[in-house]
Amino acid sequence: MAEKLKIISLGGLNEIGKNLTVYEYGGDMIIVDVGMGFPDTDMYGIDVVIPDFTYILQNKDRLRAIFLTHGHEDHIGSIPYLLRDVQVPIYATRMTAGLVRLKLEEHRLADKTKLITCEAGEVVKAGRFSVEFIHMNHSIADSVAFAIKCGAGTVIHTGDFKIDPTPIQGDMIDLGRLGQLGKEGVLALLSDSTNVDRPGFTKSERCVGESFDALFRNCDQRVIVTTFASNVDRIQQIIDVAARYGRKVAVTGRSMENAMRVSTELGYMKIPEGTLVDLAHIKNLPKNKVCIITTGSQGETMSALTRMAYATHRQVEIQAGDRVIISASAIPGNESAIGNVINELYRKEAEVVNEREAALHVSGHACQDELKIIHALVKPKFFIPVHGEQRHLKIHAKLAQSMGMSPRNIIISDIGKVIELTPNSAKINGTVPAGRVFVDGYGVGDVGSVVLRDRKHLAEDGMIVVVVSVSSEDGGILSGPDMITRGFVYVKESDGLMDEMRAVAVASLERCRNEHILDWTAIKGEIKGDLSNFLYKKTKRNPMILPVIMEV
C-alpha cells in the first residue's frame, strides 16, 4: 500500500496570520512557515498569539527542516518560540533570512541555529522530501512558493503572492515554472486566499510611485510618510521621489530602521548618496527639504507616528502644515486606533492624505483573476485553500469549482485536522493538538482562557475585596467587613452603597454561624453569592467578588 502524505495546518486557517503548515511523509516531517498572530481587542495584556507547537514537539525527532516563504511576521514571528525546544535547519531566501537573523539575535538563538540562504530555483533535500524555491511577487522582497515533492506526488504551496507584471525590483512571478510543474502533474495546490473576495487584479506597486510623485511635487512643507516597515519596495519608492525633489530622508521607528538596515546590507534597497540623514539633523533643514519615513501606519500605541501625533516623540513634533501621507490600508480591527491618530494629526493642523484620497497603497495579495491564472497553470488534482478566514476559504473553493474542479477534490480544512493524500485520494482523517498560545511579556502559554476570562471580567465590571476577621473560638466577627473596590464605583461618592454591602456581608456571616457552616470555602461562597445577587438587583452590575476571611 502506498504511503500517505499528511498535511496539517497548525495556523492560518479560519484566521488571518499565525501561518504554520506541517508536511509528513515516510517518517519525515518538514514545516512551512512559523508565523504569529496579533491579539483580539478582548485579549487584555496579550502581546502576541503563537501556534500550539505540541504536535511538533511530540514528533521533533522526525522534523528535518523549516522552510520560509517570506519575511512577514505572520510567517516568521513565532520562530524564536519554537526554536527554544527544537533545533533544526531553517531554509529561506536572503531577505527573509536577514529578518529572521535579527529575531534570533534578539532572543539569543543566533549561535544555536543553522540558517541557510537559498535562491529561487534551488532545490533542497530534507529527508524524503525535496523542496524547490519558486520566485513570487508580494509586498516584501524575496517571496517564494514551494514545490514540495515526495513519493505521493508534488504539492505547490504558494505562500502569500500576487502577480505583478511591473515589480519595483527583481522579476515578475515565475509563471513559467508553475505552468511547467502543472504539465508534469501536481497532486495538490495550497493557495493564498486573503483577497479571494476581490474581483479582478491587484494593482502593481508602481501605481503608488506615481501618487507619491504628485504629492511631493510643488509641496513646500515637510513630508512625513508612514507605511509597513517590511514593504521595502514602497520605502525605496519614497526615497527615490524624495531624492528627485531634493529632500533629505530621515527614518524613525525601530522596525523601520531594522528593515532598512537588512535590505540595504543585502542590496535590496539602494539609497542615493547624501539622501539619508540622521533624525537629529532635520531641525536645521528648510521644511521643503525634509522627508521623514516612520512606523505607525496601523495606529500602534508605541509607534513613532503615534508618539509624534501626541507630542511624546523626543525628536519630531508635528507642525502646522506638515503633509502626513499614510501609505497603508487598515488591518481589520485597527480602524479605531488609526482614526484616533488621524484626528490628533488634524488637531495639530497637519494635512493628512490616506489611501481614500490617492492610490497610496496596493495589496500584496492576489485577487480573483490572478488566482484563476494560478489554478489554470498548476492544474492540481486536489485543492486546499489556506491563509484566510472561513469566508475566504469557501469563496476560494467556489472559484476552484468555477475553473472546472470537482467539489469532491476540494478540501476546506481547519487547524489541527490531518489531510491524508495519496496519488488518487484526499481526505481528512483525524486531528492533532492545535490552537492558540498566548505570549504575555516573558510568559509563554501561562495565560490561558480562564485568566483571559478573569481579565475581561475585571476590565468590564471591576472587583470588590471583602476582608473580615473572625474569632477562632466562636466564629464571631472581630473586625470588618471592610470593602476594597477597584474599577466598580468611586467609593467617596458611594457611602450608602458601601454600607448596604457591609450589611449584606454581615448577614451572610451571621447566617453561616447560626447554621453551623464552618468550612471557609462554603462561607466565602455564601458571601459571594449574597453580594452578587444584591449588587445585580441594585446596580445591574456583576463585579468580581473576592472574600478574604482571617481567623484570629
C-alpha positions in Angstrom: 0.0 0.0 0.0 1.3 3.4 -1.0 2.5 5.7 1.8 0.3 8.7 2.5 1.4 12.4 2.5 -0.1 14.2 5.5 -0.7 17.9 5.5 -1.6 19.5 8.9 -2.1 23.3 9.4 -1.4 24.4 12.9 -2.3 28.0 12.0 -3.5 30.2 9.1 -6.9 28.5 8.6 -10.1 30.3 9.7 -7.9 33.2 10.7 -5.5 35.7 9.2 -2.0 35.2 10.4 -0.2 32.6 12.6 0.6 30.6 9.4 2.2 27.2 10.0 1.8 24.0 7.9 3.3 20.6 8.6 4.1 18.1 5.9 4.7 14.4 6.8 5.8 11.5 4.6 7.5 8.2 5.2 8.5 9.1 8.8 9.9 12.5 7.9 8.4 15.9 8.7 9.0 19.4 7.4 7.4 22.7 8.3 6.4 25.6 6.0 6.3 29.0 7.9 6.2 29.6 11.6 4.1 32.7 11.9 2.4 34.7 14.7 -0.9 36.4 15.1 -2.0 39.6 16.8 -4.3 39.6 19.8 -8.0 40.4 19.6 -9.2 43.5 21.5 -10.6 41.4 24.3 -7.3 39.6 24.9 -6.2 42.0 27.7 -2.5 42.2 28.2 -1.6 39.7 25.5 1.3 40.8 23.3 1.2 38.1 20.5 -0.5 34.9 19.7 1.5 31.9 18.5 0.5 28.4 17.3 0.3 25.4 19.7 3.6 23.5 19.0 2.6 20.4 21.0 2.3 18.1 17.9 5.7 19.3 16.6 7.4 18.8 19.9 5.9 15.3 20.2 7.5 14.5 16.8 10.6 16.6 16.9 12.9 13.6 16.2 11.2 13.3 12.8 11.5 17.0 11.9 14.0 17.6 9.1 13.7 21.3 8.3 11.8 24.6 8.4 11.1 26.4 5.1 10.0 30.0 5.0 8.0 31.6 2.2 8.8 35.3 3.1 9.7 37.6 6.0 6.4 38.9 7.3 5.6 38.5 11.0 2.6 36.2 10.3 5.0 33.8 8.6 8.2 34.1 10.7 7.1 35.7 14.0 6.9 32.5 16.1 10.3 31.1 15.1 12.1 32.1 18.4 9.4 30.3 20.5 9.7 27.1 18.5 13.5 27.1 18.5 13.6 27.1 22.3 12.7 23.4 22.2 13.7 22.3 18.6 17.0 22.5 16.8 16.5 22.1 13.1 17.9 23.9 10.0 15.9 26.8 8.5 15.9 27.4 4.8 14.9 30.9 3.5 15.8 33.4 0.8 18.3 36.2 1.6 15.8 38.9 2.7 13.8 36.5 4.8 16.9 35.1 6.4 18.2 38.6 7.2 15.0 39.4 9.1 15.0 36.0 10.8 18.6 36.6 11.9 17.5 39.9 13.7 14.9 37.9 15.6 17.3 35.2 16.6 19.9 37.7 17.8 17.2 39.4 19.9 16.3 36.0 21.5 20.0 35.0 21.8 19.4 32.0 19.5 21.6 33.0 16.5 24.6 30.9 17.5 22.5 27.8 18.1 20.5 28.0 14.8 21.5 26.8 11.3 20.1 29.4 9.0 20.7 28.5 5.3 20.1 31.0 2.5 18.6 29.8 -0.8 17.8 31.4 -4.1 14.7 30.9 -6.2 15.3 27.9 -8.5 17.2 26.0 -5.8 16.1 22.5 -4.6 16.7 21.4 -1.1 16.6 17.8 0.1 15.0 17.2 3.6 14.6 13.6 4.4 12.2 12.0 1.9 11.1 15.5 0.7 12.7 17.7 -1.9 11.6 21.4 -1.8 12.0 23.7 -4.8 12.0 27.5 -4.3 9.9 29.4 -6.9 10.1 33.2 -7.3 6.8 35.0 -6.4 5.7 38.7 -6.2 4.4 40.0 -2.8 4.7 43.2 -0.7 8.1 42.2 0.6 11.2 41.2 -1.4 12.4 37.7 -1.9 9.0 35.9 -1.5 8.8 32.4 -2.8 6.4 29.5 -3.3 7.4 25.9 -2.7 7.1 22.8 -4.9 7.2 20.1 -2.3 7.9 16.6 -3.9 7.7 13.2 -2.2 6.7 9.7 -3.2 3.0 10.6 -3.2 3.4 13.5 -5.7 4.1 17.2 -6.0 2.4 19.8 -3.8 2.6 23.5 -4.6 2.4 25.8 -1.5 2.1 29.4 -2.8 2.7 31.4 0.3 1.4 35.0 0.1 1.6 36.3 -3.5 0.2 38.5 -6.3 1.0 38.7 -10.0 2.9 42.0 -10.5 4.0 42.5 -14.2 6.0 45.6 -13.3 7.7 44.9 -9.9 9.9 47.6 -8.5 12.9 45.2 -8.4 13.5 41.7 -9.4 11.5 39.7 -11.9 7.8 39.0 -12.4 6.4 35.9 -10.6 7.8 32.7 -12.3 4.5 31.7 -14.0 6.6 29.7 -16.5 7.8 27.3 -13.8 4.4 26.9 -12.2 3.0 26.1 -15.7 5.8 23.5 -16.3 5.0 21.9 -12.9 1.3 21.8 -13.9 2.2 19.9 -17.1 4.3 17.4 -15.1 1.4 16.9 -12.8 0.5 18.5 -9.4 -1.1 16.4 -6.7 -2.4 19.4 -4.6 -2.3 23.2 -4.5 -2.4 25.1 -1.3 -3.0 28.7 -2.2 -3.3 32.1 -0.5 -7.0 33.1 -0.1 -6.6 36.6 1.5 -8.0 38.7 -1.4 -10.2 36.0 -3.0 -13.4 38.1 -2.3 -12.0 40.9 -4.6 -12.6 40.7 -8.3 -10.1 41.5 -11.0 -6.3 42.0 -10.5 -4.3 43.6 -7.7 -2.6 46.8 -8.9 1.1 46.9 -9.4 3.4 48.5 -6.8 4.4 51.1 -9.4 1.0 52.8 -9.2 1.9 54.0 -5.7 5.1 55.7 -7.0 3.1 57.9 -9.3 0.9 59.0 -6.4 4.0 59.9 -4.3 5.4 61.9 -7.1 2.2 64.1 -7.3 2.2 64.6 -3.5 5.9 65.6 -3.3 5.8 67.8 -6.4 5.3 71.5 -5.6 5.0 70.8 -1.8 6.6 73.5 0.4 6.0 71.7 3.7 7.7 68.8 5.5 6.5 65.4 4.2 6.0 62.6 6.7 5.2 59.2 5.3 4.2 56.1 7.2 4.0 52.6 5.7 4.6 48.9 6.6 8.3 48.6 7.6 8.6 45.3 5.7 7.5 46.9 2.4 11.0 47.5 1.0 9.8 48.4 -2.5 7.4 51.1 -1.1 10.2 52.6 1.1 12.5 52.5 -2.0 9.9 54.5 -4.0 9.5 57.1 -1.2 13.3 57.6 -1.0 13.6 57.8 -4.9 10.8 60.5 -5.0 12.3 62.4 -2.1 15.8 62.4 -3.8 14.2 63.5 -7.1 12.8 66.6 -5.4 15.9 67.4 -3.4 14.7 66.3 0.0 16.8 64.6 2.7 15.3 61.5 4.2 15.3 60.6 8.0 13.9 57.4 9.4 12.2 56.8 12.8 10.8 53.6 14.4 12.7 50.5 15.4 11.1 48.1 12.9 11.6 50.6 10.0 15.3 51.1 11.0 15.8 47.3 11.2 14.1 46.6 7.8 16.1 49.3 6.1 19.4 48.1 7.6 18.8 44.5 6.5 17.6 45.5 3.0 20.4 47.9 2.3 23.1 45.4 3.6 21.7 42.8 1.3 21.3 45.1 -1.7 17.5 45.2 -1.9 17.4 48.9 -1.3 19.6 51.5 -3.0 19.8 54.8 -1.3 21.1 57.7 -3.4 24.3 59.2 -1.9 23.7 62.0 0.5 19.9 61.4 0.8 19.8 59.7 4.2 20.4 61.9 7.3 20.1 61.4 11.0 16.8 62.4 12.5 18.6 64.9 14.8 19.7 66.9 11.7 16.3 67.6 10.2 15.7 70.6 12.5 18.5 72.5 10.7 16.9 71.9 7.2 14.2 74.0 5.4 10.8 72.4 5.5 10.7 71.7 1.8 14.0 69.7 2.0 12.7 67.2 4.6 11.1 63.8 4.3 10.5 61.6 7.4 9.7 57.9 6.9 8.1 56.4 10.0 6.3 53.4 11.5 2.8 53.7 12.8 0.5 53.1 9.8 -1.8 51.0 12.0 -2.1 53.5 14.8 0.0 51.3 17.2 0.3 52.8 20.6 4.1 53.0 20.9 4.8 53.6 17.2 6.8 56.7 16.1 3.8 58.4 14.2 1.5 58.0 17.3 4.2 59.5 19.5 4.6 62.4 17.1 0.8 63.0 17.0 0.6 63.0 20.8 3.8 65.1 21.2 5.7 62.4 23.1 8.3 61.8 20.4 11.7 63.0 21.6 12.9 64.4 18.2 9.9 65.1 16.0 6.9 67.2 16.7 4.0 67.6 14.3 3.9 71.2 12.9 1.0 73.1 11.3 1.2 72.4 7.5 3.1 69.1 7.7 1.9 66.8 4.9 1.4 63.3 6.5 1.0 60.5 4.0 -0.5 57.2 5.3 0.6 54.6 2.7 -1.2 51.5 4.1 -4.6 50.1 4.4 -6.1 49.4 7.9 -5.7 45.8 9.0 -9.2 44.8 10.3 -9.6 45.8 13.9 -7.1 48.7 13.7 -9.6 51.3 12.2 -10.3 53.0 15.6 -6.7 53.3 16.6 -5.8 54.8 13.1 -8.8 57.2 13.3 -7.6 58.5 16.7 -4.1 59.2 15.4 -5.5 61.0 12.3 -7.8 63.1 14.5 -4.8 64.1 16.6 -2.8 65.0 13.5 -5.7 67.2 12.3 -5.8 68.8 15.7 -2.1 69.8 15.2 -3.1 71.4 11.9 -1.3 68.8 9.8 -2.6 67.8 6.3 -3.4 64.1 6.2 -3.5 62.1 2.9 -4.5 58.5 3.0 -5.5 55.8 0.5 -9.0 57.1 0.2 -7.8 60.3 -1.4 -4.9 58.9 -3.6 -3.6 55.5 -4.7 -1.2 55.2 -1.8 -1.4 51.5 -1.1 -1.8 48.3 -3.1 -2.3 44.9 -1.7 0.4 42.2 -1.7 -2.3 39.5 -2.3 -3.8 38.1 -5.4 -7.4 39.0 -6.4 -9.8 36.6 -8.2 -8.4 36.8 -11.8 -4.8 36.2 -10.6 -5.9 33.2 -8.5 -7.6 31.8 -11.6 -4.4 32.1 -13.6 -2.6 30.1 -10.9 -5.3 27.4 -10.9 -5.2 27.3 -14.7 -1.4 26.9 -14.8 -1.0 24.4 -12.0 -4.0 22.2 -12.8 -3.9 20.4 -9.4 -5.7 17.2 -8.8 -6.7 18.4 -5.3 -7.1 21.9 -3.9 -6.7 23.1 -0.3 -7.4 26.8 0.2 -5.3 28.3 3.0 -4.4 31.7 4.5 -7.9 33.0 5.2 -11.0 33.1 7.4 -13.9 30.8 6.7 -15.5 33.1 4.1 -12.2 33.3 2.2 -11.7 29.6 2.2 -15.3 29.0 1.0 -15.1 31.6 -1.7 -11.8 30.2 -2.9 -13.4 26.7 -3.1 -16.2 28.2 -5.3 -13.6 29.9 -7.5 -11.8 26.5 -8.0 -15.2 24.9 -8.9 -15.8 27.7 -11.5 -12.5 26.6 -13.0 -14.0 23.1 -13.5 -12.7 21.4 -10.4 -15.0 18.8 -8.7 -16.2 19.7 -5.2 -15.0 16.2 -4.1 -11.4 17.2 -4.9 -11.5 20.4 -2.7 -10.8 20.2 1.0 -11.6 23.0 3.4 -9.7 22.1 6.5 -9.2 23.6 9.9 -6.2 23.9 12.3 -5.3 20.6 13.8 -7.1 18.5 11.1 -5.0 15.9 9.3 -5.3 15.8 5.5 -4.2 12.5 4.0 -3.2 12.4 0.3 -2.3 9.5 -2.0 -1.9 9.8 -5.7 -5.6 9.2 -6.2 -7.3 10.2 -2.9 -7.6 13.1 -0.4 -9.5 13.0 2.9 -9.5 14.4 6.4 -8.5 11.7 8.8 -8.1 12.6 12.4 -6.8 15.6 14.4 -3.7 16.7 16.3 -3.4 19.2 19.2 -3.8 22.7 17.8 -4.9 26.1 19.0 -3.6 29.5 20.2 -0.9 30.0 22.8 -0.7 33.5 24.4 2.5 35.4 24.9 2.4 38.0 27.7 5.7 39.6 28.5 8.2 36.8 29.1 5.4 34.3 29.8 4.6 31.9 27.0 1.4 29.8 27.5 0.9 30.7 31.2 -2.1 32.8 30.4 -5.0 30.6 29.3 -8.7 31.1 28.6 -9.5 31.2 32.4 -7.1 34.0 33.1 -8.3 35.9 30.0 -11.9 35.5 31.1 -10.9 36.9 34.5 -9.1 39.9 32.9 -12.2 40.5 30.8 -14.4 40.3 33.8 -12.2 42.8 35.8 -12.0 45.1 32.8 -15.7 45.2 32.3 -17.1 45.1 35.8 -14.3 45.8 38.3 -13.7 44.0 41.6 -14.6 44.1 45.3 -12.5 42.5 48.0 -14.4 41.8 51.3 -12.0 41.5 54.2 -13.3 40.2 57.6 -11.6 38.9 60.8 -13.5 36.2 62.8 -12.9 34.6 66.1 -11.3 31.2 66.0 -13.3 30.3 69.2 -16.9 31.0 68.3 -16.8 32.3 64.7 -17.9 35.8 65.7 -16.9 38.9 63.7 -14.0 40.7 65.3 -13.4 43.4 62.7 -14.9 44.3 59.3 -16.2 43.5 56.9 -14.0 46.1 55.0 -14.8 46.7 51.4 -12.0 47.4 49.0 -13.1 48.2 45.4 -11.3 48.8 42.1 -13.0 49.7 38.9 -16.5 49.3 40.4 -17.7 52.6 41.9 -16.0 55.7 43.2 -16.0 54.9 46.9 -16.1 58.5 48.3 -19.4 59.2 46.4 -21.0 55.8 47.3 -21.0 55.7 51.1 -24.6 54.5 51.2 -24.0 51.6 48.8 -20.8 50.5 50.7 -22.8 50.4 54.0 -25.5 48.3 52.4 -22.8 45.9 51.0 -21.3 45.6 54.5 -24.8 44.8 56.0 -25.3 42.0 53.3 -21.8 40.5 54.2 -22.6 40.6 57.9 -26.0 38.9 57.4 -24.2 36.2 55.3 -21.7 35.6 58.1 -24.4 35.5 60.8 -26.4 33.0 58.8 -23.4 30.7 58.4 -22.7 30.9 62.1 -26.3 30.1 63.0 -26.4 27.2 60.6 -23.0 25.9 61.9 -21.4 26.3 58.5 -17.7 26.1 59.4 -16.0 25.4 56.1 -14.3 28.5 54.9 -14.8 27.8 51.2 -18.6 27.4 51.9 -18.6 30.7 53.9 -16.9 32.6 51.1 -19.3 31.1 48.6 -22.3 32.4 50.7 -20.8 35.9 51.0 -20.0 36.0 47.3 -23.5 34.7 46.3 -25.4 37.1 48.5 -23.3 40.1 47.5 -23.6 39.2 43.8 -27.4 39.0 44.0 -27.7 42.2 45.9 -25.4 44.2 43.6 -27.1 42.9 40.4 -30.5 43.9 41.7 -29.2 47.3 42.9 -26.9 48.3 40.1 -27.3 45.8 37.3 -23.5 45.2 37.5 -21.7 42.0 38.2 -18.2 42.8 39.7 -15.7 40.1 40.6 -16.1 39.5 44.4 -13.2 38.1 46.4 -13.9 37.4 50.1 -10.9 37.2 52.4 -11.5 35.7 55.9 -8.8 35.9 58.6 -9.2 33.8 61.7 -7.8 35.4 64.9 
